[in-house]
């Protein structure tokens, strides 16, 4: 795993490539945004704070994270 500065790594992701679930609604409260433009570096950030720190996952880490979310490990 490569170390990144979570406050500056967001500049690496194109602003128009961030996505949020449709269930978030227009205000984006309590939602995250994901940037899947580059499947080797996936970004995750707070949906209501575009300048927030970005968590970066490689493809394998992202798959493991999504599997954990689906299994209810973060609920």
N, CA, C, O and CB atoms as a CASP TS submission, in Angstrom:
PFRMAT TS
TARGET T0000
AUTHOR 0000-0000-0000
METHOD Language model
MODEL 1
PARENT N/A
ATOM      1  N   UNK     1       0.836  -1.170   0.000  1.00  0.00           N
ATOM      2  CA  UNK     1       0.000   0.000   0.000  1.00  0.00           C
ATOM      3  C   UNK     1       0.888   1.243   0.000  1.00  0.00           C
ATOM      4  O   UNK     1       1.829   1.350   0.788  1.00  0.00           O
ATOM      5  CB  UNK     1      -0.955  -0.007   1.211  1.00  0.00           C
ATOM      6  N   UNK     2       0.580   2.161  -0.880  1.00  0.00           N
ATOM      7  CA  UNK     2       1.344   3.395  -0.980  1.00  0.00           C
ATOM      8  C   UNK     2       0.739   4.447  -0.049  1.00  0.00           C
ATOM      9  O   UNK     2      -0.483   4.536   0.065  1.00  0.00           O
ATOM     10  CB  UNK     2       1.373   3.906  -2.445  1.00  0.00           C
ATOM     11  N   UNK     3       1.565   5.233   0.609  1.00  0.00           N
ATOM     12  CA  UNK     3       1.093   6.289   1.499  1.00  0.00           C
ATOM     13  C   UNK     3       0.796   7.551   0.702  1.00  0.00           C
ATOM     14  O   UNK     3       1.578   7.944  -0.165  1.00  0.00           O
ATOM     15  CB  UNK     3       2.131   6.579   2.602  1.00  0.00           C
ATOM     16  N   UNK     4      -0.330   8.181   0.995  1.00  0.00           N
ATOM     17  CA  UNK     4      -0.739   9.417   0.338  1.00  0.00           C
ATOM     18  C   UNK     4      -1.079  10.454   1.395  1.00  0.00           C
ATOM     19  O   UNK     4      -1.486  10.102   2.502  1.00  0.00           O
ATOM     20  CB  UNK     4      -1.945   9.176  -0.606  1.00  0.00           C
ATOM     21  N   UNK     5      -0.917  11.718   1.065  1.00  0.00           N
ATOM     22  CA  UNK     5      -1.410  12.788   1.910  1.00  0.00           C
ATOM     23  C   UNK     5      -2.895  12.947   1.583  1.00  0.00           C
ATOM     24  O   UNK     5      -3.223  13.363   0.472  1.00  0.00           O
ATOM     25  CB  UNK     5      -0.605  14.134   1.687  1.00  0.00           C
ATOM     26  N   UNK     6      -3.803  12.631   2.509  1.00  0.00           N
ATOM     27  CA  UNK     6      -5.236  12.663   2.199  1.00  0.00           C
ATOM     28  C   UNK     6      -5.765  14.043   1.864  1.00  0.00           C
ATOM     29  O   UNK     6      -6.838  14.162   1.272  1.00  0.00           O
ATOM     30  CB  UNK     6      -6.007  12.119   3.346  1.00  0.00           C
ATOM     31  N   UNK     7      -5.029  15.102   2.234  1.00  0.00           N
ATOM     32  CA  UNK     7      -5.503  16.451   1.938  1.00  0.00           C
ATOM     33  C   UNK     7      -5.092  16.949   0.559  1.00  0.00           C
ATOM     34  O   UNK     7      -5.732  17.854   0.024  1.00  0.00           O
ATOM     35  CB  UNK     7      -4.995  17.399   2.976  1.00  0.00           C
ATOM     36  N   UNK     8      -4.056  16.389  -0.024  1.00  0.00           N
ATOM     37  CA  UNK     8      -3.624  16.867  -1.342  1.00  0.00           C
ATOM     38  C   UNK     8      -3.885  15.844  -2.449  1.00  0.00           C
ATOM     39  O   UNK     8      -3.853  16.204  -3.626  1.00  0.00           O
ATOM     40  CB  UNK     8      -2.144  17.213  -1.308  1.00  0.00           C
ATOM     41  N   UNK     9      -4.136  14.609  -2.111  1.00  0.00           N
ATOM     42  CA  UNK     9      -4.342  13.580  -3.131  1.00  0.00           C
ATOM     43  C   UNK     9      -5.610  13.824  -3.942  1.00  0.00           C
ATOM     44  O   UNK     9      -5.720  13.344  -5.071  1.00  0.00           O
ATOM     45  CB  UNK     9      -4.405  12.206  -2.481  1.00  0.00           C
ATOM     46  N   UNK    10      -6.561  14.557  -3.391  1.00  0.00           N
ATOM     47  CA  UNK    10      -7.796  14.853  -4.121  1.00  0.00           C
ATOM     48  C   UNK    10      -7.548  15.571  -5.428  1.00  0.00           C
ATOM     49  O   UNK    10      -8.346  15.454  -6.358  1.00  0.00           O
ATOM     50  CB  UNK    10      -8.711  15.680  -3.269  1.00  0.00           C
ATOM     51  N   UNK    11      -6.451  16.317  -5.518  1.00  0.00           N
ATOM     52  CA  UNK    11      -6.112  17.031  -6.750  1.00  0.00           C
ATOM     53  C   UNK    11      -5.820  16.068  -7.896  1.00  0.00           C
ATOM     54  O   UNK    11      -5.869  16.449  -9.066  1.00  0.00           O
ATOM     55  CB  UNK    11      -4.909  17.942  -6.517  1.00  0.00           C
ATOM     56  N   UNK    12      -5.522  14.844  -7.560  1.00  0.00           N
ATOM     57  CA  UNK    12      -5.197  13.827  -8.561  1.00  0.00           C
ATOM     58  C   UNK    12      -6.438  13.311  -9.299  1.00  0.00           C
ATOM     59  O   UNK    12      -6.329  12.720 -10.373  1.00  0.00           O
ATOM     60  CB  UNK    12      -4.477  12.664  -7.897  1.00  0.00           C
ATOM     61  N   UNK    13      -7.605  13.539  -8.717  1.00  0.00           N
ATOM     62  CA  UNK    13      -8.861  13.040  -9.288  1.00  0.00           C
ATOM     63  C   UNK    13      -9.616  14.180  -9.965  1.00  0.00           C
ATOM     64  O   UNK    13      -9.778  15.254  -9.387  1.00  0.00           O
ATOM     65  CB  UNK    13      -9.742  12.385  -8.194  1.00  0.00           C
ATOM     66  N   UNK    14     -10.075  13.942 -11.188  1.00  0.00           N
ATOM     67  CA  UNK    14     -10.813  14.969 -11.932  1.00  0.00           C
ATOM     68  C   UNK    14     -12.127  15.293 -11.220  1.00  0.00           C
ATOM     69  O   UNK    14     -12.858  14.385 -10.826  1.00  0.00           O
ATOM     70  CB  UNK    14     -11.088  14.502 -13.386  1.00  0.00           C
ATOM     71  N   UNK    15     -12.428  16.582 -11.055  1.00  0.00           N
ATOM     72  CA  UNK    15     -13.637  16.979 -10.338  1.00  0.00           C
ATOM     73  C   UNK    15     -14.925  16.377 -10.911  1.00  0.00           C
ATOM     74  O   UNK    15     -15.840  16.045 -10.156  1.00  0.00           O
ATOM     75  CB  UNK    15     -13.746  18.472 -10.344  1.00  0.00           C
ATOM     76  N   UNK    16     -14.999  16.237 -12.210  1.00  0.00           N
ATOM     77  CA  UNK    16     -16.215  15.711 -12.837  1.00  0.00           C
ATOM     78  C   UNK    16     -16.395  14.204 -12.742  1.00  0.00           C
ATOM     79  O   UNK    16     -17.424  13.679 -13.165  1.00  0.00           O
ATOM     80  CB  UNK    16     -16.228  16.094 -14.258  1.00  0.00           C
ATOM     81  N   UNK    17     -15.411  13.503 -12.194  1.00  0.00           N
ATOM     82  CA  UNK    17     -15.483  12.041 -12.118  1.00  0.00           C
ATOM     83  C   UNK    17     -16.009  11.523 -10.786  1.00  0.00           C
ATOM     84  O   UNK    17     -16.128  10.310 -10.611  1.00  0.00           O
ATOM     85  CB  UNK    17     -14.127  11.458 -12.368  1.00  0.00           C
ATOM     86  N   UNK    18     -16.327  12.404  -9.845  1.00  0.00           N
ATOM     87  CA  UNK    18     -16.869  11.972  -8.553  1.00  0.00           C
ATOM     88  C   UNK    18     -18.335  11.609  -8.710  1.00  0.00           C
ATOM     89  O   UNK    18     -19.090  12.312  -9.382  1.00  0.00           O
ATOM     90  CB  UNK    18     -16.697  13.077  -7.480  1.00  0.00           C
ATOM     91  N   UNK    19     -18.732  10.509  -8.086  1.00  0.00           N
ATOM     92  CA  UNK    19     -20.112  10.021  -8.167  1.00  0.00           C
ATOM     93  C   UNK    19     -20.635   9.783  -6.760  1.00  0.00           C
ATOM     94  O   UNK    19     -19.876   9.450  -5.850  1.00  0.00           O
ATOM     95  CB  UNK    19     -20.202   8.716  -9.017  1.00  0.00           C
ATOM     96  N   UNK    20     -21.938   9.958  -6.592  1.00  0.00           N
ATOM     97  CA  UNK    20     -22.576   9.626  -5.321  1.00  0.00           C
ATOM     98  C   UNK    20     -23.830   8.812  -5.608  1.00  0.00           C
ATOM     99  O   UNK    20     -24.406   8.926  -6.690  1.00  0.00           O
ATOM    100  CB  UNK    20     -22.919  10.912  -4.503  1.00  0.00           C
ATOM    101  N   UNK    21     -24.257   7.999  -4.660  1.00  0.00           N
ATOM    102  CA  UNK    21     -25.458   7.187  -4.874  1.00  0.00           C
ATOM    103  C   UNK    21     -26.683   8.069  -5.091  1.00  0.00           C
ATOM    104  O   UNK    21     -26.788   9.148  -4.508  1.00  0.00           O
ATOM    105  CB  UNK    21     -25.691   6.248  -3.681  1.00  0.00           C
ATOM    106  N   UNK    22     -27.597   7.614  -5.920  1.00  0.00           N
ATOM    107  CA  UNK    22     -28.832   8.350  -6.181  1.00  0.00           C
ATOM    108  C   UNK    22     -29.659   8.517  -4.910  1.00  0.00           C
ATOM    109  O   UNK    22     -30.434   9.466  -4.799  1.00  0.00           O
ATOM    110  CB  UNK    22     -29.656   7.638  -7.251  1.00  0.00           C
ATOM    111  N   UNK    23     -29.506   7.620  -3.965  1.00  0.00           N
ATOM    112  CA  UNK    23     -30.273   7.691  -2.722  1.00  0.00           C
ATOM    113  C   UNK    23     -29.832   8.835  -1.816  1.00  0.00           C
ATOM    114  O   UNK    23     -30.489   9.102  -0.809  1.00  0.00           O
ATOM    115  CB  UNK    23     -30.156   6.388  -1.977  1.00  0.00           C
ATOM    116  N   UNK    24     -28.750   9.509  -2.143  1.00  0.00           N
ATOM    117  CA  UNK    24     -28.265  10.619  -1.319  1.00  0.00           C
ATOM    118  C   UNK    24     -29.171  11.831  -1.400  1.00  0.00           C
ATOM    119  O   UNK    24     -29.235  12.615  -0.454  1.00  0.00           O
ATOM    120  CB  UNK    24     -26.865  11.005  -1.735  1.00  0.00           C
ATOM    121  N   UNK    25     -29.860  11.998  -2.493  1.00  0.00           N
ATOM    122  CA  UNK    25     -30.691  13.170  -2.664  1.00  0.00           C
ATOM    123  C   UNK    25     -29.872  14.394  -3.034  1.00  0.00           C
ATOM    124  O   UNK    25     -28.658  14.301  -3.214  1.00  0.00           O
ATOM    125  CB  UNK    25     -31.474  13.436  -1.408  1.00  0.00           C
ATOM    126  N   UNK    26     -30.529  15.542  -3.149  1.00  0.00           N
ATOM    127  CA  UNK    26     -29.852  16.748  -3.628  1.00  0.00           C
ATOM    128  C   UNK    26     -28.860  17.359  -2.654  1.00  0.00           C
ATOM    129  O   UNK    26     -27.917  18.018  -3.094  1.00  0.00           O
ATOM    130  CB  UNK    26     -30.858  17.763  -3.970  1.00  0.00           C
ATOM    131  N   UNK    27     -29.030  17.170  -1.341  1.00  0.00           N
ATOM    132  CA  UNK    27     -28.125  17.830  -0.396  1.00  0.00           C
ATOM    133  C   UNK    27     -26.909  16.988  -0.033  1.00  0.00           C
ATOM    134  O   UNK    27     -25.957  17.521   0.538  1.00  0.00           O
ATOM    135  CB  UNK    27     -28.871  18.183   0.857  1.00  0.00           C
ATOM    136  N   UNK    28     -26.905  15.699  -0.339  1.00  0.00           N
ATOM    137  CA  UNK    28     -25.745  14.844  -0.111  1.00  0.00           C
ATOM    138  C   UNK    28     -25.408  14.579   1.340  1.00  0.00           C
ATOM    139  O   UNK    28     -24.293  14.157   1.647  1.00  0.00           O
ATOM    140  CB  UNK    28     -24.581  15.438  -0.755  1.00  0.00           C
ATOM    141  N   UNK    29     -26.345  14.817   2.236  1.00  0.00           N
ATOM    142  CA  UNK    29     -26.079  14.613   3.663  1.00  0.00           C
ATOM    143  C   UNK    29     -25.741  13.151   3.941  1.00  0.00           C
ATOM    144  O   UNK    29     -26.403  12.241   3.443  1.00  0.00           O
ATOM    145  CB  UNK    29     -27.292  15.049   4.510  1.00  0.00           C
ATOM    146  N   UNK    30     -24.705  12.944   4.740  1.00  0.00           N
ATOM    147  CA  UNK    30     -24.291  11.613   5.178  1.00  0.00           C
ATOM    148  C   UNK    30     -24.007  10.650   4.031  1.00  0.00           C
ATOM    149  O   UNK    30     -24.280   9.455   4.137  1.00  0.00           O
ATOM    150  CB  UNK    30     -25.346  11.028   6.059  1.00  0.00           C
ATOM    151  N   UNK    31     -23.471  11.159   2.959  1.00  0.00           N
ATOM    152  CA  UNK    31     -23.128  10.323   1.818  1.00  0.00           C
ATOM    153  C   UNK    31     -21.648  10.478   1.476  1.00  0.00           C
ATOM    154  O   UNK    31     -21.013  11.483   1.796  1.00  0.00           O
ATOM    155  CB  UNK    31     -24.004  10.679   0.603  1.00  0.00           C
ATOM    156  N   UNK    32     -21.136   9.473   0.831  1.00  0.00           N
ATOM    157  CA  UNK    32     -19.767   9.540   0.343  1.00  0.00           C
ATOM    158  C   UNK    32     -19.793   9.610  -1.173  1.00  0.00           C
ATOM    159  O   UNK    32     -20.774   9.221  -1.808  1.00  0.00           O
ATOM    160  CB  UNK    32     -18.935   8.324   0.829  1.00  0.00           C
ATOM    161  N   UNK    33     -18.717  10.104  -1.740  1.00  0.00           N
ATOM    162  CA  UNK    33     -18.545  10.120  -3.185  1.00  0.00           C
ATOM    163  C   UNK    33     -17.366   9.236  -3.525  1.00  0.00           C
ATOM    164  O   UNK    33     -16.392   9.153  -2.777  1.00  0.00           O
ATOM    165  CB  UNK    33     -18.337  11.565  -3.723  1.00  0.00           C
ATOM    166  N   UNK    34     -17.470   8.580  -4.663  1.00  0.00           N
ATOM    167  CA  UNK    34     -16.404   7.692  -5.105  1.00  0.00           C
ATOM    168  C   UNK    34     -15.945   8.130  -6.491  1.00  0.00           C
ATOM    169  O   UNK    34     -16.741   8.596  -7.306  1.00  0.00           O
ATOM    170  CB  UNK    34     -16.876   6.209  -5.116  1.00  0.00           C
ATOM    171  N   UNK    35     -14.666   7.973  -6.740  1.00  0.00           N
ATOM    172  CA  UNK    35     -14.093   8.294  -8.041  1.00  0.00           C
ATOM    173  C   UNK    35     -13.486   7.011  -8.592  1.00  0.00           C
ATOM    174  O   UNK    35     -12.447   6.547  -8.123  1.00  0.00           O
ATOM    175  CB  UNK    35     -13.021   9.447  -7.941  1.00  0.00           C
ATOM    176  N   UNK    36     -14.150   6.449  -9.589  1.00  0.00           N
ATOM    177  CA  UNK    36     -13.741   5.176 -10.187  1.00  0.00           C
ATOM    178  C   UNK    36     -13.102   5.349 -11.559  1.00  0.00           C
ATOM    179  O   UNK    36     -12.961   4.379 -12.304  1.00  0.00           O
ATOM    180  CB  UNK    36     -14.932   4.255 -10.301  1.00  0.00           C
ATOM    181  N   UNK    37     -12.714   6.573 -11.898  1.00  0.00           N
ATOM    182  CA  UNK    37     -12.167   6.837 -13.234  1.00  0.00           C
ATOM    183  C   UNK    37     -10.918   6.015 -13.522  1.00  0.00           C
ATOM    184  O   UNK    37     -10.713   5.562 -14.648  1.00  0.00           O
ATOM    185  CB  UNK    37     -11.848   8.312 -13.382  1.00  0.00           C
ATOM    186  N   UNK    38     -10.096   5.826 -12.517  1.00  0.00           N
ATOM    187  CA  UNK    38      -8.879   5.021 -12.662  1.00  0.00           C
ATOM    188  C   UNK    38      -9.020   3.823 -11.739  1.00  0.00           C
ATOM    189  O   UNK    38      -8.900   3.971 -10.523  1.00  0.00           O
ATOM    190  CB  UNK    38      -7.576   5.855 -12.327  1.00  0.00           C
ATOM    191  N   UNK    39      -9.269   2.655 -12.279  1.00  0.00           N
ATOM    192  CA  UNK    39      -9.541   1.473 -11.458  1.00  0.00           C
ATOM    193  C   UNK    39      -8.337   1.038 -10.624  1.00  0.00           C
ATOM    194  O   UNK    39      -8.467   0.149  -9.783  1.00  0.00           O
ATOM    195  CB  UNK    39      -9.979   0.328 -12.340  1.00  0.00           C
ATOM    196  N   UNK    40      -7.190   1.633 -10.835  1.00  0.00           N
ATOM    197  CA  UNK    40      -6.018   1.293 -10.021  1.00  0.00           C
ATOM    198  C   UNK    40      -5.867   2.221  -8.813  1.00  0.00           C
ATOM    199  O   UNK    40      -5.165   1.887  -7.859  1.00  0.00           O
ATOM    200  CB  UNK    40      -4.755   1.352 -10.876  1.00  0.00           C
ATOM    201  N   UNK    41      -6.524   3.382  -8.851  1.00  0.00           N
ATOM    202  CA  UNK    41      -6.531   4.317  -7.723  1.00  0.00           C
ATOM    203  C   UNK    41      -7.947   4.842  -7.558  1.00  0.00           C
ATOM    204  O   UNK    41      -8.365   5.760  -8.264  1.00  0.00           O
ATOM    205  CB  UNK    41      -5.515   5.494  -7.940  1.00  0.00           C
ATOM    206  N   UNK    42      -8.673   4.260  -6.634  1.00  0.00           N
ATOM    207  CA  UNK    42     -10.070   4.622  -6.405  1.00  0.00           C
ATOM    208  C   UNK    42     -10.115   5.583  -5.233  1.00  0.00           C
ATOM    209  O   UNK    42      -9.536   5.316  -4.180  1.00  0.00           O
ATOM    210  CB  UNK    42     -10.959   3.359  -6.135  1.00  0.00           C
ATOM    211  N   UNK    43     -10.808   6.713  -5.416  1.00  0.00           N
ATOM    212  CA  UNK    43     -10.904   7.718  -4.367  1.00  0.00           C
ATOM    213  C   UNK    43     -12.260   7.676  -3.687  1.00  0.00           C
ATOM    214  O   UNK    43     -13.274   7.378  -4.318  1.00  0.00           O
ATOM    215  CB  UNK    43     -10.649   9.103  -4.935  1.00  0.00           C
ATOM    216  N   UNK    44     -12.271   7.977  -2.390  1.00  0.00           N
ATOM    217  CA  UNK    44     -13.495   8.018  -1.593  1.00  0.00           C
ATOM    218  C   UNK    44     -13.414   9.253  -0.703  1.00  0.00           C
ATOM    219  O   UNK    44     -12.408   9.464  -0.024  1.00  0.00           O
ATOM    220  CB  UNK    44     -13.682   6.701  -0.739  1.00  0.00           C
ATOM    221  N   UNK    45     -14.479  10.081  -0.701  1.00  0.00           N
ATOM    222  CA  UNK    45     -14.470  11.300   0.108  1.00  0.00           C
ATOM    223  C   UNK    45     -15.868  11.599   0.643  1.00  0.00           C
ATOM    224  O   UNK    45     -16.848  10.976   0.233  1.00  0.00           O
ATOM    225  CB  UNK    45     -13.949  12.491  -0.715  1.00  0.00           C
ATOM    226  N   UNK    46     -15.945  12.546   1.551  1.00  0.00           N
ATOM    227  CA  UNK    46     -17.206  13.007   2.131  1.00  0.00           C
ATOM    228  C   UNK    46     -17.979  13.761   1.059  1.00  0.00           C
ATOM    229  O   UNK    46     -17.457  14.708   0.470  1.00  0.00           O
ATOM    230  CB  UNK    46     -16.961  13.909   3.387  1.00  0.00           C
ATOM    231  N   UNK    47     -19.216  13.354   0.801  1.00  0.00           N
ATOM    232  CA  UNK    47     -20.002  13.962  -0.264  1.00  0.00           C
ATOM    233  C   UNK    47     -20.402  15.402  -0.031  1.00  0.00           C
ATOM    234  O   UNK    47     -20.616  16.146  -0.988  1.00  0.00           O
ATOM    235  CB  UNK    47     -21.210  13.173  -0.478  1.00  0.00           C
ATOM    236  N   UNK    48     -20.505  15.809   1.216  1.00  0.00           N
ATOM    237  CA  UNK    48     -20.921  17.188   1.476  1.00  0.00           C
ATOM    238  C   UNK    48     -19.741  18.154   1.596  1.00  0.00           C
ATOM    239  O   UNK    48     -19.930  19.368   1.674  1.00  0.00           O
ATOM    240  CB  UNK    48     -21.745  17.240   2.741  1.00  0.00           C
ATOM    241  N   UNK    49     -18.527  17.607   1.609  1.00  0.00           N
ATOM    242  CA  UNK    49     -17.324  18.433   1.722  1.00  0.00           C
ATOM    243  C   UNK    49     -16.334  18.068   0.614  1.00  0.00           C
ATOM    244  O   UNK    49     -15.413  17.286   0.851  1.00  0.00           O
ATOM    245  CB  UNK    49     -16.667  18.258   3.118  1.00  0.00           C
ATOM    246  N   UNK    50     -16.506  18.617  -0.583  1.00  0.00           N
ATOM    247  CA  UNK    50     -15.638  18.246  -1.701  1.00  0.00           C
ATOM    248  C   UNK    50     -14.147  18.436  -1.437  1.00  0.00           C
ATOM    249  O   UNK    50     -13.327  17.763  -2.063  1.00  0.00           O
ATOM    250  CB  UNK    50     -16.018  19.037  -2.897  1.00  0.00           C
ATOM    251  N   UNK    51     -13.780  19.328  -0.535  1.00  0.00           N
ATOM    252  CA  UNK    51     -12.374  19.530  -0.215  1.00  0.00           C
ATOM    253  C   UNK    51     -11.884  18.654   0.926  1.00  0.00           C
ATOM    254  O   UNK    51     -10.776  18.843   1.429  1.00  0.00           O
ATOM    255  CB  UNK    51     -12.139  20.961   0.125  1.00  0.00           C
ATOM    256  N   UNK    52     -12.704  17.700   1.332  1.00  0.00           N
ATOM    257  CA  UNK    52     -12.327  16.834   2.455  1.00  0.00           C
ATOM    258  C   UNK    52     -11.199  15.886   2.064  1.00  0.00           C
ATOM    259  O   UNK    52     -10.921  15.709   0.878  1.00  0.00           O
ATOM    260  CB  UNK    52     -13.541  16.030   2.942  1.00  0.00           C
ATOM    261  N   UNK    53     -10.548  15.277   3.051  1.00  0.00           N
ATOM    262  CA  UNK    53      -9.502  14.302   2.738  1.00  0.00           C
ATOM    263  C   UNK    53     -10.057  13.175   1.862  1.00  0.00           C
ATOM    264  O   UNK    53     -11.237  12.835   1.943  1.00  0.00           O
ATOM    265  CB  UNK    53      -8.900  13.721   4.036  1.00  0.00           C
ATOM    266  N   UNK    54      -9.211  12.620   1.046  1.00  0.00           N
ATOM    267  CA  UNK    54      -9.589  11.530   0.148  1.00  0.00           C
ATOM    268  C   UNK    54      -8.881  10.258   0.591  1.00  0.00           C
ATOM    269  O   UNK    54      -7.666  10.244   0.787  1.00  0.00           O
ATOM    270  CB  UNK    54      -9.240  11.872  -1.332  1.00  0.00           C
ATOM    271  N   UNK    55      -9.652   9.200   0.746  1.00  0.00           N
ATOM    272  CA  UNK    55      -9.077   7.879   0.984  1.00  0.00           C
ATOM    273  C   UNK    55      -8.824   7.251  -0.379  1.00  0.00           C
ATOM    274  O   UNK    55      -9.680   7.320  -1.261  1.00  0.00           O
ATOM    275  CB  UNK    55     -10.023   6.976   1.871  1.00  0.00           C
ATOM    276  N   UNK    56      -7.666   6.645  -0.558  1.00  0.00           N
ATOM    277  CA  UNK    56      -7.306   6.044  -1.847  1.00  0.00           C
ATOM    278  C   UNK    56      -7.127   4.545  -1.660  1.00  0.00           C
ATOM    279  O   UNK    56      -6.421   4.090  -0.760  1.00  0.00           O
ATOM    280  CB  UNK    56      -6.008   6.686  -2.429  1.00  0.00           C
ATOM    281  N   UNK    57      -7.784   3.791  -2.532  1.00  0.00           N
ATOM    282  CA  UNK    57      -7.720   2.337  -2.514  1.00  0.00           C
ATOM    283  C   UNK    57      -7.126   1.847  -3.823  1.00  0.00           C
ATOM    284  O   UNK    57      -7.382   2.438  -4.873  1.00  0.00           O
ATOM    285  CB  UNK    57      -9.119   1.720  -2.279  1.00  0.00           C
ATOM    286  N   UNK    58      -6.342   0.781  -3.783  1.00  0.00           N
ATOM    287  CA  UNK    58      -5.996   0.121  -5.045  1.00  0.00           C
ATOM    288  C   UNK    58      -7.142  -0.842  -5.356  1.00  0.00           C
ATOM    289  O   UNK    58      -8.060  -0.982  -4.548  1.00  0.00           O
ATOM    290  CB  UNK    58      -4.591  -0.637  -4.959  1.00  0.00           C
ATOM    291  N   UNK    59      -7.102  -1.503  -6.504  1.00  0.00           N
ATOM    292  CA  UNK    59      -8.224  -2.342  -6.943  1.00  0.00           C
ATOM    293  C   UNK    59      -8.562  -3.438  -5.933  1.00  0.00           C
ATOM    294  O   UNK    59      -9.737  -3.664  -5.644  1.00  0.00           O
ATOM    295  CB  UNK    59      -7.904  -2.974  -8.290  1.00  0.00           C
ATOM    296  N   UNK    60      -7.577  -4.102  -5.406  1.00  0.00           N
ATOM    297  CA  UNK    60      -7.811  -5.187  -4.439  1.00  0.00           C
ATOM    298  C   UNK    60      -8.383  -4.653  -3.125  1.00  0.00           C
ATOM    299  O   UNK    60      -9.311  -5.241  -2.570  1.00  0.00           O
ATOM    300  CB  UNK    60      -6.503  -5.948  -4.167  1.00  0.00           C
ATOM    301  N   UNK    61      -7.843  -3.558  -2.634  1.00  0.00           N
ATOM    302  CA  UNK    61      -8.356  -2.946  -1.402  1.00  0.00           C
ATOM    303  C   UNK    61      -9.808  -2.512  -1.582  1.00  0.00           C
ATOM    304  O   UNK    61     -10.624  -2.679  -0.675  1.00  0.00           O
ATOM    305  CB  UNK    61      -7.488  -1.736  -0.995  1.00  0.00           C
ATOM    306  N   UNK    62     -10.134  -1.953  -2.758  1.00  0.00           N
ATOM    307  CA  UNK    62     -11.500  -1.508  -3.029  1.00  0.00           C
ATOM    308  C   UNK    62     -12.461  -2.704  -3.015  1.00  0.00           C
ATOM    309  O   UNK    62     -13.533  -2.636  -2.414  1.00  0.00           O
ATOM    310  CB  UNK    62     -11.570  -0.771  -4.393  1.00  0.00           C
ATOM    311  N   UNK    63     -12.077  -3.783  -3.670  1.00  0.00           N
ATOM    312  CA  UNK    63     -12.921  -4.983  -3.674  1.00  0.00           C
ATOM    313  C   UNK    63     -13.163  -5.481  -2.253  1.00  0.00           C
ATOM    314  O   UNK    63     -14.289  -5.841  -1.910  1.00  0.00           O
ATOM    315  CB  UNK    63     -12.275  -6.096  -4.520  1.00  0.00           C
ATOM    316  N   UNK    64     -12.127  -5.507  -1.427  1.00  0.00           N
ATOM    317  CA  UNK    64     -12.260  -5.942  -0.034  1.00  0.00           C
ATOM    318  C   UNK    64     -13.150  -4.993   0.764  1.00  0.00           C
ATOM    319  O   UNK    64     -13.968  -5.434   1.572  1.00  0.00           O
ATOM    320  CB  UNK    64     -10.883  -6.042   0.625  1.00  0.00           C
ATOM    321  N   UNK    65     -12.988  -3.692   0.537  1.00  0.00           N
ATOM    322  CA  UNK    65     -13.809  -2.700   1.233  1.00  0.00           C
ATOM    323  C   UNK    65     -15.285  -2.866   0.866  1.00  0.00           C
ATOM    324  O   UNK    65     -16.144  -2.900   1.747  1.00  0.00           O
ATOM    325  CB  UNK    65     -13.331  -1.272   0.895  1.00  0.00           C
ATOM    326  N   UNK    66     -15.577  -2.968  -0.423  1.00  0.00           N
ATOM    327  CA  UNK    66     -16.966  -3.122  -0.874  1.00  0.00           C
ATOM    328  C   UNK    66     -17.572  -4.413  -0.313  1.00  0.00           C
ATOM    329  O   UNK    66     -18.727  -4.416   0.113  1.00  0.00           O
ATOM    330  CB  UNK    66     -17.039  -3.124  -2.424  1.00  0.00           C
ATOM    331  N   UNK    67     -16.814  -5.495  -0.309  1.00  0.00           N
ATOM    332  CA  UNK    67     -17.306  -6.751   0.250  1.00  0.00           C
ATOM    333  C   UNK    67     -17.622  -6.599   1.738  1.00  0.00           C
ATOM    334  O   UNK    67     -18.610  -7.154   2.218  1.00  0.00           O
ATOM    335  CB  UNK    67     -16.276  -7.871   0.039  1.00  0.00           C
ATOM    336  N   UNK    68     -16.798  -5.856   2.465  1.00  0.00           N
ATOM    337  CA  UNK    68     -17.046  -5.624   3.894  1.00  0.00           C
ATOM    338  C   UNK    68     -18.289  -4.786   4.118  1.00  0.00           C
ATOM    339  O   UNK    68     -19.060  -5.052   5.040  1.00  0.00           O
ATOM    340  CB  UNK    68     -15.847  -4.942   4.536  1.00  0.00           C
ATOM    341  N   UNK    69     -18.493  -3.776   3.282  1.00  0.00           N
ATOM    342  CA  UNK    69     -19.704  -2.938   3.387  1.00  0.00           C
ATOM    343  C   UNK    69     -20.945  -3.796   3.132  1.00  0.00           C
ATOM    344  O   UNK    69     -21.923  -3.726   3.877  1.00  0.00           O
ATOM    345  CB  UNK    69     -19.649  -1.741   2.373  1.00  0.00           C
ATOM    346  N   UNK    70     -20.893  -4.595   2.084  1.00  0.00           N
ATOM    347  CA  UNK    70     -22.041  -5.457   1.750  1.00  0.00           C
ATOM    348  C   UNK    70     -22.325  -6.475   2.845  1.00  0.00           C
ATOM    349  O   UNK    70     -23.472  -6.879   3.036  1.00  0.00           O
ATOM    350  CB  UNK    70     -21.791  -6.183   0.431  1.00  0.00           C
ATOM    351  N   UNK    71     -21.295  -6.889   3.560  1.00  0.00           N
ATOM    352  CA  UNK    71     -21.456  -7.854   4.654  1.00  0.00           C
ATOM    353  C   UNK    71     -21.951  -7.192   5.933  1.00  0.00           C
ATOM    354  O   UNK    71     -22.199  -7.872   6.929  1.00  0.00           O
ATOM    355  CB  UNK    71     -20.137  -8.565   4.925  1.00  0.00           C
ATOM    356  N   UNK    72     -22.098  -5.859   5.912  1.00  0.00           N
ATOM    357  CA  UNK    72     -22.619  -5.138   7.068  1.00  0.00           C
ATOM    358  C   UNK    72     -21.600  -4.870   8.158  1.00  0.00           C
ATOM    359  O   UNK    72     -21.982  -4.634   9.305  1.00  0.00           O
ATOM    360  CB  UNK    72     -23.743  -5.890   7.644  1.00  0.00           C
ATOM    361  N   UNK    73     -20.335  -4.900   7.839  1.00  0.00           N
ATOM    362  CA  UNK    73     -19.308  -4.712   8.860  1.00  0.00           C
ATOM    363  C   UNK    73     -19.161  -3.267   9.323  1.00  0.00           C
ATOM    364  O   UNK    73     -18.499  -3.015  10.330  1.00  0.00           O
ATOM    365  CB  UNK    73     -17.996  -5.197   8.340  1.00  0.00           C
ATOM    366  N   UNK    74     -19.759  -2.314   8.615  1.00  0.00           N
ATOM    367  CA  UNK    74     -19.630  -0.918   9.002  1.00  0.00           C
ATOM    368  C   UNK    74     -20.958  -0.306   9.417  1.00  0.00           C
ATOM    369  O   UNK    74     -21.049   0.911   9.578  1.00  0.00           O
ATOM    370  CB  UNK    74     -19.038  -0.126   7.870  1.00  0.00           C
ATOM    371  N   UNK    75     -21.966  -1.104   9.590  1.00  0.00           N
ATOM    372  CA  UNK    75     -23.310  -0.590   9.894  1.00  0.00           C
ATOM    373  C   UNK    75     -23.605  -0.633  11.308  1.00  0.00           C
ATOM    374  O   UNK    75     -24.693  -0.237  11.725  1.00  0.00           O
ATOM    375  CB  UNK    75     -24.347  -1.330   9.179  1.00  0.00           C
TER
END
